[in-house]
Amino acid sequence: METVYSLRMSHMELVQLSGKIIEPCKACWACGGKRNCVHKNDLFQEIFERMTQADGILLGSPVYTANISANMQAFLEKAAVVTDMNRNESLLRHKVGAAVTAARRRGALNTLDAMNHFFMLQEMYMVGSCYWPMAYEQMPGDVGKYEEGLGTMRRLGQNMAYLLKCLKGGADL
C-alpha cells in the first residue's frame, strides 16, 4: 500500500494513500504563488502541507505493472507541479527523502527510480542503504518474512535518522 511518511525530529506521521483517491494534476497552473494545489476535491492539499512542514519524507509504493501505483504517480505529479510553480518558496528543498518498495516479481527498481527522481527534482537529500530498499513477496504478509529486505530497510531508517540529526546540528558529518 502506498504511503507517505512525514518525519519531524520529534515524531513521525504515516499517511496512507491506499483506499483513497488522489486526482491527477489538471495542469491549470493556478497553484502558482499559492504554495499548494487550489483544488480541494481530494486529500492532496492536507498531505502536501504536512510534507512541507516535515524534516524528512519517506515514500513507499508497491509495484503495480512494473512501476509505482496510480495514486503515488498522481500524488508525485501534483506535488512536482506545485513545487515547480512555487520554485522561489523552496517548499521541499533540502529536506531528506527516501523511498521503499515491495514487489512480487519485477519492477522494484523502476518504482524506486520514479520516487527518487521526484526527490532529485525537489533538490532534496536522498538517503541510501546497504542495498536497494525493496522487499519481495507473493502474498500479503510475506514481506515480514524477508529478512534481507527488512535489514536493508532498517539500515535505511538508521541512515535517514543520522542525516536528519546531522542537518539539525546534532552530529558531525
Secondary structure, DSSP 8 states (H G I E B T S, - for coil): --EEEEEETTEEEEEE-TTS---------TTTTTSS-S--SSSHHHHHHHHHH-SEEEEEEE-BTTB--HHHHHHHHHHHHHHHHTGGG-SSTT-EEEEEEEESSS-HHHHHHHHHHHHHHTT-EE---SS-SEEE-SSTTGGGG-HHHHHHHHHHHHHHHHHHHHHTTSS--
